[in-house]
Amino acid sequence: MVQESLTDTPRYKVDSVFSENAQIVVNTGEALKFLKTIPNEAFKLIITSPPYNIGKEYEKRKDIRAYLDEQKLVIKELVRVLHQQGSICWQVGNWVDNGEVYPLDIFYYDIFKEHGLKLRNRIIWHFGHGLHAKNRFSGRYETMLWFTKSDNYTFNLDQVRVPSKYPGKLNYKGDKKGQPSGNPLGKNPSDFWECLCNDWETLVWDIPNVKSNHPEKTEHPCQFPVELVERCVLALTNENDWVYDPYGGVGSAVIAAIKNKRYAVMTDREESYTSIAKKRIDDFFAGHLKTRALGTPVHQPTGKEKVAQIPEEWRNLQ
């Protein structure tokens, strides 16, 4: 049976188990158990934000070593099901114990290297709002590790090029002297993305986290922005490739995948979250799912908003 392309039809079906003829799979259960049902090298992109072991409602806090040992079992299976030309994007923050910060990306790096994966970029995701710390500086970024399984990996640079800061810049010497020095499609974002609006020069991705006034907000306390996943989907997969999120939450990775005509799979052990994910998929195909569009500039207050003004009771304290 030939698998129907997401490119060719608006029809869709959400399955709970993986098969070669599936298009969208939302599985309620443990990632490790589900992975045992997946054939080798099935997924072109594996992208997730795993539990941080910080005691959220969907996780039980463990000793840092016990937590990492548990993750090693999942990662071993993820490497097995990763396509030879595929990528893993692993987005994490910090684990904090008695006020001491443990940067999880540093711990995870060695785990992936043990399986022979190659780090292509360490991406910084910057967001402007979050919890306010009292005994250290407030955290306003997390990291994403982009690993590939081989040196022959999918990378669609033209899909993620950004406008050049100086498109009129000319070559000043050589055979192309006087001709434009850049690419007409835009420039390579390089390894530090600083701004969404015009100049993505760096791998600081200034993407708002999903808080109460975000258009994508659901009941999930640590929701993945669709925009963050979408960039990876466009750059690291082709149409009709498989994208998998082993800790899918409310389905942001699935939305980013199907929005761009990729097949999508997710697992999550919380039925309340997978139910929301299925509802979001239905809303997407019905045309009324709210998402923050890729490349939307981050809001900057004008200073006229009430919340941007200094309260009267503070003025005498300055």
C-alpha positions in Angstrom: 0.0 0.0 0.0 1.4 3.4 -1.0 1.3 5.9 1.8 -0.9 8.9 1.0 1.1 12.2 1.0 0.2 15.0 3.3 1.0 17.3 0.3 -1.8 15.8 -1.8 -4.7 15.6 0.5 -6.4 17.6 3.3 -7.8 14.3 4.8 -6.1 13.1 7.9 -6.4 10.4 10.6 -4.8 10.4 14.0 -3.6 6.9 15.0 -2.4 5.7 18.4 0.1 3.2 17.1 2.9 3.6 14.5 2.7 2.0 11.1 4.2 2.6 7.6 0.8 3.9 6.4 0.1 6.3 9.3 0.3 10.1 8.9 -0.2 11.4 12.4 0.3 9.3 15.6 -0.5 10.5 19.1 0.3 7.9 21.6 -0.6 8.0 25.3 2.1 6.1 27.2 5.8 5.9 28.1 8.2 6.9 25.4 10.6 3.9 26.0 7.8 1.4 25.6 6.5 3.0 22.5 10.0 3.2 20.9 10.2 -0.6 21.1 7.5 -0.8 18.4 9.4 1.5 16.0 11.6 0.1 13.2 15.2 1.2 12.8 15.9 4.6 11.2 12.2 5.6 10.9 12.4 9.3 11.9 14.2 12.1 10.0 13.9 14.5 12.9 13.5 13.8 16.6 12.9 17.0 18.5 11.8 17.4 22.1 12.0 19.2 25.4 12.4 16.3 27.9 11.3 16.6 31.6 13.9 18.7 33.5 13.5 16.8 36.7 12.4 19.9 38.5 9.2 18.5 40.0 6.5 19.7 37.5 3.1 18.0 37.8 4.0 15.5 35.1 7.3 14.3 36.6 8.6 12.9 39.9 11.8 14.6 41.0 14.8 12.2 41.2 18.5 12.4 42.0 20.3 13.9 39.0 22.2 10.7 38.3 19.0 8.6 38.5 17.3 11.0 36.2 20.1 10.9 33.6 20.3 7.1 33.8 16.6 6.9 32.9 17.1 9.3 30.0 20.0 7.2 28.7 17.6 4.3 28.1 15.3 6.5 26.0 18.2 8.1 24.1 19.6 4.7 23.1 16.3 3.9 21.5 16.0 7.3 19.9 19.4 6.9 18.2 18.3 3.5 16.9 15.1 4.9 15.3 16.9 8.0 13.9 17.3 8.0 10.1 21.0 7.9 8.9 20.5 11.4 7.5 18.5 12.5 10.5 18.9 15.0 13.4 18.1 15.1 17.0 17.2 18.5 18.6 17.3 18.3 22.4 16.1 21.4 24.1 16.8 21.7 27.9 17.1 24.2 30.7 18.8 23.8 34.1 18.3 21.5 37.0 18.5 23.3 40.3 19.3 21.7 43.6 19.5 23.7 46.8 20.2 26.8 44.8 23.0 25.3 42.7 22.5 25.2 39.0 23.3 22.1 36.9 23.2 23.0 33.1 21.5 19.9 31.6 22.9 20.4 28.1 26.4 19.8 29.5 25.3 16.4 31.0 23.4 15.4 27.8 26.3 16.2 25.5 28.3 13.2 26.7 25.3 10.9 26.5 24.8 11.6 22.8 28.5 11.5 22.0 28.6 7.9 23.5 26.3 6.9 20.6 28.5 8.5 18.0 26.3 11.5 17.3 27.9 14.8 16.1 27.0 18.1 17.5 26.3 20.7 14.8 25.1 23.6 16.9 24.4 24.6 20.4 21.4 26.9 20.0 20.4 29.5 22.6 16.7 30.1 22.9 16.2 33.5 24.6 12.9 34.6 26.0 12.1 37.8 27.8 9.8 36.6 30.6 9.9 33.9 33.2 10.2 33.2 36.9 12.0 35.9 39.0 14.9 34.6 41.0 15.9 36.1 44.4 19.3 34.6 45.1 20.8 34.6 41.6 20.1 36.3 38.2 16.8 35.3 36.7 17.1 32.7 33.9 16.0 34.0 30.5 17.4 31.4 28.1 17.6 27.7 27.5 19.6 25.6 25.1 19.0 23.3 22.2 21.6 20.7 21.1 21.4 19.8 17.5 23.0 16.4 16.8 23.2 14.5 13.5 23.7 10.7 13.1 26.2 11.1 10.2 28.0 13.6 8.1 25.4 13.2 5.3 22.4 14.9 6.9 19.5 16.9 5.7 20.0 20.6 5.9 17.8 23.0 3.9 19.6 26.3 4.3 17.4 28.1 1.8 14.3 27.3 3.9 15.6 29.2 6.8 17.6 32.0 5.2 16.9 35.5 6.7 17.0 39.0 5.2 20.5 40.4 4.8 21.3 43.4 7.0 23.1 45.0 4.0 21.7 43.4 0.8 23.3 46.1 -1.3 26.9 45.3 -0.2 29.2 44.7 -3.2 32.3 42.7 -3.8 35.3 45.1 -3.7 37.8 43.0 -5.6 38.3 39.9 -7.8 36.3 38.7 -10.7 33.0 39.7 -9.1 34.1 43.3 -8.1 31.1 45.6 -8.1 28.5 42.7 -8.0 26.4 42.0 -4.9 28.3 39.9 -2.4 25.3 38.2 -0.7 22.8 35.7 -1.7 19.5 36.9 -3.3 17.5 34.5 -1.0 19.0 36.0 2.1 21.9 35.1 4.4 22.9 32.1 6.4 21.6 32.5 10.0 25.1 31.4 11.2 25.3 30.1 14.8 23.7 32.9 16.9 20.2 34.0 16.2 19.5 37.2 17.9 16.3 38.7 16.4 13.2 37.4 14.7 12.4 40.5 12.8 15.2 41.1 10.3 18.6 39.9 11.3 18.9 36.3 12.6 22.7 36.4 12.8 23.1 34.2 15.8 21.8 31.2 17.5 20.0 33.2 20.2 16.5 32.5 19.2 14.4 35.4 20.6 11.1 33.5 20.7 8.5 34.2 23.4 7.9 31.3 25.8 4.2 30.3 26.1 2.8 32.2 29.0 -0.8 33.4 29.8 -1.2 35.9 27.0 0.4 33.7 24.3 -2.0 32.6 21.5 -1.0 29.0 21.8 -1.4 28.7 25.6 -3.0 25.6 27.0 -3.0 24.1 30.5 0.5 22.6 30.0 3.0 24.4 32.4 6.0 24.2 30.1 4.6 24.4 26.6 6.8 24.2 23.5 6.3 27.2 21.1 5.3 25.9 17.7 7.6 28.5 16.2 10.7 27.0 17.9 10.0 23.6 16.4 9.0 24.9 13.0 12.4 26.3 12.2 14.0 22.9 12.9 11.3 21.1 10.8 11.9 23.3 7.8 15.7 23.1 8.0 16.2 19.5 8.9 13.5 17.6 7.1 11.8 17.5 3.7 8.1 17.2 2.9 6.7 13.8 3.9 9.5 13.0 6.3 8.7 11.7 9.8 9.1 14.0 12.8 8.9 12.5 16.3 8.6 14.1 19.8 9.0 11.5 22.6 7.8 13.9 25.2 5.1 15.5 23.1 3.1 17.4 25.7 0.2 19.2 24.0 1.5 18.5 20.5 3.4 21.6 19.4 5.9 19.5 17.5 3.1 17.7 15.7 1.5 21.0 14.7 4.8 22.3 13.4 5.3 19.1 11.4 1.8 18.8 9.8 1.7 22.6 9.2 4.7 22.0 6.9 3.5 18.7 5.3 5.6 16.3 7.3 4.3 13.2 9.1 4.2 13.5 12.8 4.5 11.2 15.8 4.4 12.0 19.5 4.1 10.2 22.8 3.2 11.5 26.2 2.2 9.6 29.3 -0.4 12.2 30.4 -3.8 11.6 28.8 -5.0 15.1 29.6 -2.1 16.4 27.4 -2.6 14.0 24.5 -6.3 14.9 24.5 -5.4 18.5 24.1 -2.9 17.6 21.3 -5.7 15.8 19.4 -8.0 18.8 19.8 -5.2 21.1 18.5 -4.8 18.9 15.4 -8.5 19.0 14.8 -8.4 22.8 15.1 -5.5 23.0 12.8 -7.3 21.1 10.0 -10.5 23.1 10.7 -8.5 26.3 10.1 -8.9 27.9 13.5 -5.9 26.9 15.5 -4.1 29.9 16.9 -0.3 29.9 16.5 2.3 32.5 16.5 3.5 32.9 12.9 7.1 32.1 12.2 9.2 35.2 12.1 6.8 37.4 14.0 8.7 40.3 15.7 8.9 40.1 19.4 6.6 42.8 20.9 8.4 45.9 22.2 6.5 48.2 24.5 6.1 51.8 23.4 6.3 53.1 26.9 2.7 54.4 26.7 1.2 51.2 28.0 0.1 51.3 31.7 2.2 48.3 32.6 5.3 49.9 31.0 5.1 53.0 33.2 6.6 53.5 36.6 4.0 53.2 39.4 3.5 56.5 41.3 4.4 54.9 44.6 7.9 54.1 43.2 8.8 57.5 41.9 9.9 58.9 45.3 12.1 55.8 45.8 14.3 56.4 42.7 
